[in-house]
Amino acid sequence: MPVFKWSAINLNTEIFYGTDFAVSQIELIQLLQRRKLGLMRCKIQRKDLYASKLAILDQLNFFHDLLALLNSGMPLPQVLQLFLNQTKNQSLRCMIGYLLYQVQDQGQNFGLALQQFKTVFGSLVVIVLQAGFNVGNLAQALRHVCTYLENKLQMQRELRRAILMPVLTLILFLVIAGVVFTVIVPQFTSIFNSSKMALDHSTQIVIAISDFLRSRQALISLFAIWLAGLIFYILIKTNFGKNLWHHFLLYLPVIGALIRYQSLFSFLQAAALLLDGGVPVVDAFEYANLAIHNVVLQKQSISMTKLVEQGTSIALAMQQVAPNFFTNEVIAIASVGEESGSLGVVFNRSSEVYQQRFKARLHMLLALLQPVLIIGLGLLVALLIFAIYMPIFNIPAIME
């Protein structure tokens, strides 16, 4: 899949640069001529251009527009050609160019052509689109994908808004503390040293902290912390370390519940998307397991999937291997959905419930964290007033 990085010129002698998919340099020249550009030079881009994941908003806009054009009755190759001429996102344009080439010139199945972009769009999205295309209902699959991406984007934005204020408060706290201990306290220290006055214990602690933060030992300690963090990061990348760390996280108060809720609604949402897209139950569960990021819970879900594949009912499989992950509510709903043949619908509704519970727990945690930081900042100021200014008030008496 050659991707060319090119420079071109128009009739007004303006220079343009870009990246596009093209089978050959001749096809690249023709592509640029349709844009009224003349090729100056080009070279083949790196082969891993399709390895990076496309932003959720870009995916959503692309699939929304694709759905609208397909609903208007426009053939798929013509839709892709229109996108190729109008899309400004270089990575997306290269992908569209490849899809158009495979579908129009090579006569390949659109679903098979999408296989190349699992890392770009995500496995779940590609599987649903493949299933929808194979049964002749690509538009319905696109609607499910758009709904899934909209929910994912909304969740992402809500999390960012919720985390923003505590993070800003923490940064403010660290900046104020750093300025106080490295700039303000040393000025008072020189006053205390010149007056040769006796300092109480709290003042000595504040001065000691200030001296430490301005010393070489602080840099050594910072490097030691960074090194420990690096070792920890490398450790949790191993299977043993990741398994141990994820076990530990599940037993933490509040954090453990957050991880369980997040994993549960991610699994249910992914399974609902795949089931509504026409993917068989076992295959849907296998791909939905990839949406669970905690390896402990993922192993439980994989064990449940294997039992279902062997013929066990979904509710019974959930209850046998993962009762601490799949709650009684989910097990009951799965039983109803399996009997009524509406498993995708009930999973989708359940995912919304657990998504709301996850948001509520997260907002509660962040709502407690921000006042703690503000109180900590207030205590820091109070400590400085007591430890620094009180000795200054005693200086006149000592001078007498």
N, C-alpha and C positions, 0 to 999 in steps of 0.2 A: 504494500500500500504506500506508494511514494507520496510524500507530502513535500511540496516545494516552498522554500522561502524565497521571495522574489522582490525585485524593485522594478518599477515601470514608470513611464512618462505619458502625459496626455498632450493634447494639441496646444495647450497653453504653457507647455514646458514645465509643468508642475510634477515633482517627483513623488511617487507613492510607494509604500512598502506594505507587504502583506505575506500571509501564509495560506496556501490552498492545497487541497487534494487534487491530483491530476494523474492520469495513467502514464502520461509521457510529457515531455517538454512541449511537443506540438499541441497537445490538448490544452496545456497551460496557456500557450500563446492565444489559442482560440477563445479560451475562457476570458482572458484579459481584453481581447478585442471586442467582445460583447459588452464590456464595461468602458469601451472607448479608451483603452490603455494599451501602450506598446511595451512589450517586455524588453528590459535592459539587461538584466542578469538574474540568474536563479541558481539555487543549489538545493539538494535534497535535505530535508529537515531530519532531525533525530527520529528514530523508529518508535520511541515510547510516547509519542504525542497523545495517544489515546489512553494512556495509563492513569491520568489524573481525573478525579471525579468532577463532574460538572456541577456548578452551584445549583441548589434546589430551585431558586427563583428562575434561573435560566432554563432549567428543565421544564418547569411549570409553564413558562411563557411559550416554549417550543411546542409542548404537547397540546396546550390550549389552542394555539394557532393551527396546528396540524389537524386537530379535531374539527375546528370550525371550517377549514377548507375541505376536508373530506365530507362533512355533512352537506356542503354546498354542491356536491356531486362531481368535484374535480378528481380525476384519476390520480393515484398515488405518485407515479413518476412526474407528472406535471406539478404536483404539490411540492415535491422535493426540489424540482428545478426552480420553482418560484422562491423557495427558501434559500437556495444556493445563491441566487442573484441578489437577494435583499438582506440576508443576515450579515451583521457586522462582526459578530463574535467569531474570531478566527478558528478556534478549536471546534466550535459547533459547525462552522462552514466546512471544515475538512471532513467531519463525520458525515454531514449531509452529502457531500461530494462522493464519498465512498459508498454510501447507501444507494445513491442514484446510479452510480456506475454498476453496482452489483445487481440492482433490480432491473434497470433499463438495458444496459449493454450485455450483461452476463446472464440475464434471465433467472437470477437466483431468487429464492423465496425470501421475502422481506424479513420474516422471523429468523431465518438462518443468518441473514446479513447482520442482524442486531446482536448476534452472539459475540461479535468482536468488541462490543461496547458495554460489557457487564461491569467493568470497573468504572465506566464513565457515568452510566445511568443507575447502576446498582442491579444486582441479580434479580431482585424481586420485580422491578419494573420491566426488565427485559423478558422474564419468564411470562408475566401477564400479557405483554404485547405479543409475544410469540403464540401463546395459547389463543388469544383473540384473533390473530391473523389466520391461524390454522383452521379455526372453525368458521371463518368468514365474517367475524364480527369485530373488526379492529376498532371501530368507533366506540363500541361499548367498553372495550378494554381500555381505550384512551380515557373515557369518562371515569373509570375506576382509578386509573393512574393519577389523573388530575385531582380527584378528591383526596387520594392518599397523600400526594405532594402538598396540597393546600393545608391539610391537617399537620403535616410534618413541618411546613414552613411557619405556620401559626404557633406551633409548640416551640420552635426554635426562637422566634421573636419574643414570646412571653418569657422564656427562660432568660434571655439576654436582658430584658427589662427588669426582671426580678433580681438578677444578680448585680446589676449595674450599681445601685446605691450602696449596698454593703461593700463592694469592691472599692468604690470611690472613698467611702468612709475609712476603710482600712489604709488606703494609700495616703489619705490626709493625716491619719494618726501617725503613720511611719515617718512622713515628711516632717511633721511638727516635732515629733520626738527626736529625729535626727538633727534638726536645726537647734533645738534646745540644748541637747547634750554635747554637740560639737562646736557650737558658736556662742551661745549665751552663757552657759555654765562656766567655760574657761575664763570669761571676763570677770565673773564674780570670784573665781578661785584666786586670781591675782590679788584682789582686794583683801580676801581672807588671809592670804600669806603675808601681805605687807603689814596687816594689823596684828599678826601673831596671836589671834584670839583662839580660844578653845572652841572646837566645833562639836555639836552633838552628833549622835550616831547616824541620823537620817541624812544630815548634810554630808558627812563623810562618804556615805553610800552613793549619793548623787555625784559627788566629785570623782569617786572611784570609777563609776560607770562612764563618766565623761572622759577620764584619762584612758580607760580601756578602749573606747570607741575611736580615739585619736591615735592609738598606738599601733605598732606593727603586729601585736598579738591579735588585734581585731581582723586584720587581713588574713592572718594565718587561720584563724577560726572560721572566717568566711570561706576560705579555700577548703578547709576540712569539711564544712557543711556541704559545699558543692560536690566534693569528692564522694561523700557519703550518699548524697542524692543520686549521683551518677551510678554508684555501685548498686543502690537500691533499684534504680531504673533498669539496669542490665539484669538484675536478679528476677524482677517480675516479668521480664520478657521470656524467661525460661518457663517450661511447662510446670515444673515443680513450684517455682516462685510465684507464678501467676495463680496457680491453684490455691496455694497457701494464703496469698494476699486476698483473693476473692472470698475465701472462707472467712477470713478475719473481718472483712467489710460487712458480711451478712450478719455478724453478731454484734455490730455496733448499734447502740440505741439511735433511733430516728434514721440514721444512714442506711441501716439494713432494710428497714421498711421502704425507704425511697428506692433502693435498688430492686427490691422485689416488685414493687408497683411498676417501675419503669420497664423491667424485663417482661412483666406480664402483659402490659398494654402493648408493648412492641411486638410480642409474639402474636397476640390476638389480632392486632391491626394488620400485620403482615399476612397471617393466615386468612383473614377475611378478604384481603385484597386478592390473594391467589385463588381462593375458592370461588369468589364472585367472577374471577377472570376465566373460570373453566378448568383450572388445574385440579387433578385428582387429589383426594384428601391426604394420602400418604406423602405424595410429592410436595403438596402445599406445606405440610408440617415440616418436612425436611428442609425446605428453603426458609420457612419461618423461624426455624431454630437458629439460623444465622443472624437474626435480628436481636438475639439475646447475647449481650456482651459479657455477662458474668459466667465464667466457665462452669461453676458449680451448678447453677440453675440450667445452663445449656445442656450439661450432661444428663440432668434429670429429664429434660424435655426430649432429648434424643432417645433415652430409654423408653419414654412414653410412646414415641413414634414407632419404635421397633415392635412394641407390643401391639399397637394398632395394625401394623403391617402383618403381624402373625394372626390377626383375626379378632383380637380383643376389642371390645367396645371402647370408644374414646373416653367416656366418663370413668369406666373401670380402670383403664390404663393410667389415667391421671391420678386416680385415687391410690393405685398400687405403688407407683414409683415416685410420685412427686406431690404428696399431700401438703407439704409445707410451701410449695410453689403455687400450684393450682388450688385456689381457695374453694371452699364448699360451694360458693355461688357460681364460680366458673364451671365446676364439675356438674352441677345441676343444670346449668344452661347448656352445656355441651350435650348432656343426655337428651334434653328437649330438642335441641337443634338437630341431633343425629336422627332422632325418631321422625321429626317433621320434614327433614330434608332441607332445612334452612340454616345450615351450620354457619355459612358466611354472614348471614344477616345477624344472628345472635352473637357471633364473635365480634362483629363490628360494633354492636351496641355495648357489649361488655368492655371492649377496649376504650370506649368513650368514658365509661364509668371509672375505670381504673386510671385513666389519664387525668380525670378530674381529681381523683384521690391523690395522685402523685403531685399535681400542682398545689393542692391544699397543704400537703405535708411540707413541700418545698417552701411555699410562702410562709408557713409557720416558722420553719427553721430560720429563714432569712429575716423574718420580722423580729425574732429573738436575737439574732446575731448583731443587727445594726445598733440596737440600744446598748448592747454589751460593749461595743466598740466606742460608742459615745460616752458611756459611763467611764470606760477605761481612759479616754482622753481627758475627761474631767478630773479623774483621780490623779493623772499625771500632772495636770496643772496645779491641783491642790498640793501635791507632794513638793513641787518646785517652790510654791509660795512659802510653804512651811519650812523647807530645808534651806532655801537660799535667802529669802527676804527676812526671816526672823533673825538670823545672825546679823544682818545689816542693821536692823533696828537696835541691836545691842552694842554696835560699834561706838556711839557717843558715850555710853556709860563706861566702856573700857578705856576710851581715850582720856576720861577724867581721872 
